[in-house]
C-alpha cells in the first residue's frame, strides 16, 4: 500500500529541505546582526520607561502605572518584556528580545506567504525586504513597534 509520501515527487522533498536550510541561514544571520546592534545601543528615553515599569514588583503594579499615564503601550508589550527580563535578566538584548523575535517571525511569515504563491526567490526577497527598510530599526528597540509587526 502506497503512502502519501511515496506519491510526492522527489523535488518536493528537496524544496522543503531548501526552505528549512534557507530559513535557518537567514535566521542565524538575522539574530547575529540584531544581537550585535542591540548590544551596542544603550537604552534611550522611551525605552527607559519600559525598563523602569518592568522593574516594578508585579504586573498589576506595572499596569496600574500605565493606566495612570506613565506610558502608553499595550499590556502584551509589558508581559513579554517582563517575561524576557525574568528569564534572561535586565540586559540590553534580553529587554529587547520580544521585539527581536517578533520581527524575525514577521520576516519568516512574509517568506512563507510569498514563497508559497510566487516561488522561493520571491519569498526570499519578500522575507529580506524589512531588513532594508526602517522596520529593521524597530527590531532592536524596547518598544511595541516590533511586536506589532510580528502580529501582522
N, C-alpha and C positions, 0 to 999 in steps of 0.2 A: 504494500500500500504506500503510495507516494504522499509525502507531506507537503505542506505549503512551501517549505524551504527548498525542496527538491525541484519545484516548478519555477523558482526565481531564476532569472538569468544571472550568469556569473558577474556581470557588470554591476548589479545592484549590491553585491557583497563588497566589491571594490569601492563603490560610491559611498557606502556607509562608513567604510574604513577611512576613506579620504576625508569625509566630513568630520569624523571624530578627530583625526590627526590635525586637520586644519583648525578646528575649534581649540584643540589643545595647544597648538603652536601659538595661535593668536592670543590665547589666554595667558600663556607664560610671558609673552612679550608685554601684554597689557598690564598684568599685575606687577611685573618688574618695573616698568616705566612709571606707573602711577604710584607705586610704593616709594620709589626714589623721589618723585616730585612731592609727595605728601610728607616725607620725612625731612625735606629741605625747606618747607614752607611753615613758618610759625603761625599760630592761631592769630587771626585778625579780629577786629572789633565785633562783627556779627557772630563769629564762631565762639568767641569767649562767652557770649550769653548762653549758648548751648552747653558749653563745658561747665559753667558755674551752675546752671539749672540742673544738670545731670549729677552734680555733686550732692544735691540735697538728699536727705536720708531715705526718702521713699518716692515712688512715682506720684502718689497723691499730693505730696508737698510740691513736687515739680509742677504738676498740673494746676495746683492752686496758684502758684506764682504766675503761670502762663495766663490763667483766667483773669488775674488782676493786672495784666498788661506788661509783664516782664519781657515777653517775646511773643511772636505771632505765628509760630509753626504748629502744624497739626500734631496730635498726640502720637501717631505712629513714629514720627521722627524721634521723639524723646524716648519711646520704648526701645527702638532699635539702637539708638546711641547709648542708652543706659546699659542695654544688654551687651553691646560690644565692649564697653568700658569695664563691665563686671567680669567678662571672660578674659580680656587681654590687657587690662589696665588703662590708665588715662594718658596714653601716648598720642603722638601726632597721627600715626597710622591707625591705631585702634579706634580713636574717636571718629575718624573719617571712614572706617571700614564699611558701615552700611551704605554709604554713597558709592564707594568703590565697587562693591559687589552689585549694587543696583544698576549702575551704568554698564557694567560688564554684562549683566543679564539683558539689558536693553539691546546691546550690540549683538548678542547671541540670538535673541529673538528676531532682530532685523535680518540677520544672516539666514536663519532657518526659514523665515517667511518668504524672503525673496528667492532663496535658492530652490525652494520647492516649486516656485512658479516660473522662474526665469533662468535657472541654472546656477552652477557652483560659482562661476566667476562673478556673475551679477550679485549673488548672495554675499560673496566676499567683499565686493565693493560697497554694498549697502551696509554690511556689518562694520566695515572700517571707516565709513564716512563720518560718524560722530567724532572720531579721533582728530579730524581735520577741521572741526568747527569749534565754536565756543563751548559746546557741550563738554568737551574734554576738561575744561577748567572746573566744571561743576562736579567732576568725578572725584576730586580730592579736596572738597570743601565740606566742612561740617555744617551744612545747611540742607534743607529739604529738597533742593532742586534735583539732585542726583536720584533721590528716591522716587520723585515724581516721574523722571524719565524711565526708571526701572519698571514702574507700574504701567507705563504706556504700552 
